[in-house]
Amino acid sequence: MKKMLVLAGAAAVAMVGSMSVHAADGESVYKRGTIPTCASCHDFGAAEAPRVGHAGDWGERLDKSVDELVATVKAGQGAMPPMGHQASEAELRAAVEYMLSTLN
């Protein structure tokens, strides 16, 4: 029984470790991290979502800090549902930072 608990604990540590690597990869979070994915709307501008790679779509959002944008993602805005329960704050931050990086 102890051996099973040790193995289960090791598996849990390995999973948490792999999730933190995933959280650091904003492009992966953007494309595959939540359901619906960020890309579902932000690739095509669905429901007036600002598109990645199109700085003109972002308007006043470009004046906001990453913290403010992450707060908006967590709470939801317009047609975007609240995403705070679907991903960690680190994953949401990584996705936001990835989207902003496409605007340069």
C-alpha positions as CSV (number, residue, x, y, z in Angstrom):
1,M,0.0,0.0,0.0
2,K,2.8,2.4,0.9
3,K,4.5,1.7,-2.5
4,M,1.2,2.6,-4.3
5,L,1.0,5.9,-2.4
6,V,4.6,6.7,-3.2
7,L,4.0,6.0,-6.9
8,A,0.8,8.0,-6.9
9,G,2.6,10.9,-5.3
10,A,5.4,10.8,-7.8
11,A,2.9,10.7,-10.6
12,A,1.2,13.8,-9.2
13,V,4.4,15.7,-8.9
14,A,5.3,14.8,-12.5
15,M,1.9,16.0,-13.7
16,V,2.2,19.3,-11.8
17,G,5.7,19.8,-13.2
18,S,4.5,19.2,-16.7
19,M,1.6,21.6,-16.2
20,S,3.9,24.4,-15.2
21,V,5.9,23.9,-18.3
22,H,2.7,24.1,-20.3
23,A,1.6,27.2,-18.5
24,A,4.8,29.0,-19.6
25,D,4.1,28.3,-23.2
26,G,1.6,31.0,-24.1
27,E,1.1,29.8,-27.7
28,S,0.1,26.4,-26.5
29,V,-2.3,27.8,-24.0
30,Y,-3.7,30.1,-26.7
31,K,-4.2,27.3,-29.2
32,R,-5.1,24.3,-27.0
33,G,-5.3,25.5,-23.3
34,T,-9.0,26.0,-22.7
35,I,-12.3,25.0,-24.2
36,P,-13.2,27.1,-26.1
37,T,-9.7,28.0,-26.9
38,C,-8.5,31.6,-27.2
39,A,-7.8,30.9,-30.8
40,S,-11.5,29.9,-31.4
41,C,-12.3,33.6,-31.5
42,H,-9.1,35.6,-31.6
43,D,-7.8,33.9,-34.8
44,F,-10.9,35.1,-36.7
45,G,-12.3,38.1,-34.8
46,A,-15.4,36.2,-33.8
47,A,-17.9,38.4,-31.9
48,E,-15.5,41.4,-32.3
49,A,-12.7,39.7,-30.5
50,P,-9.4,41.5,-31.2
51,R,-7.4,39.3,-33.6
52,V,-3.9,38.1,-33.0
53,G,-1.4,39.8,-35.2
54,H,-3.8,42.8,-35.9
55,A,-2.8,45.7,-33.7
56,G,-5.6,47.8,-35.1
57,D,-8.2,45.5,-33.6
58,W,-6.9,46.0,-30.0
59,G,-7.6,49.7,-29.7
60,E,-7.7,50.9,-26.1
61,R,-6.7,47.4,-24.9
62,L,-3.1,48.3,-25.9
63,D,-3.1,51.0,-23.1
64,K,-3.9,48.4,-20.5
65,S,-1.3,46.4,-18.5
66,V,-1.0,42.7,-18.7
67,D,-2.5,42.5,-15.2
68,E,-5.6,44.4,-16.4
69,L,-6.0,42.2,-19.5
70,V,-5.7,39.0,-17.4
71,A,-8.3,40.4,-15.0
72,T,-10.6,40.9,-18.0
73,V,-10.0,37.4,-19.3
74,K,-10.7,36.0,-15.9
75,A,-14.0,37.9,-15.5
76,G,-15.1,37.9,-19.1
77,Q,-16.2,40.8,-21.3
78,G,-18.7,41.2,-24.1
79,A,-19.2,37.8,-25.8
80,M,-16.1,36.3,-24.1
81,P,-17.2,34.2,-21.1
82,P,-15.2,34.3,-17.9
83,M,-12.2,32.1,-18.3
84,G,-10.9,32.2,-14.7
85,H,-12.4,28.8,-13.8
86,Q,-11.0,27.2,-17.0
87,A,-7.3,27.9,-16.6
88,S,-4.8,29.0,-14.0
89,E,-3.8,32.7,-13.8
90,A,-0.3,31.7,-15.0
91,E,-1.8,30.1,-18.1
92,L,-4.1,33.0,-18.8
93,R,-1.1,35.4,-18.4
94,A,1.0,33.3,-20.8
95,A,-1.8,33.4,-23.4
96,V,-2.3,37.1,-23.0
97,E,1.4,37.7,-23.3
98,Y,1.6,35.5,-26.4
99,M,-1.3,37.4,-28.1
100,L,0.4,40.7,-27.3
101,S,3.7,39.5,-28.7
102,T,2.0,38.9,-32.1
103,L,1.2,42.6,-32.4
104,N,4.8,43.8,-32.9
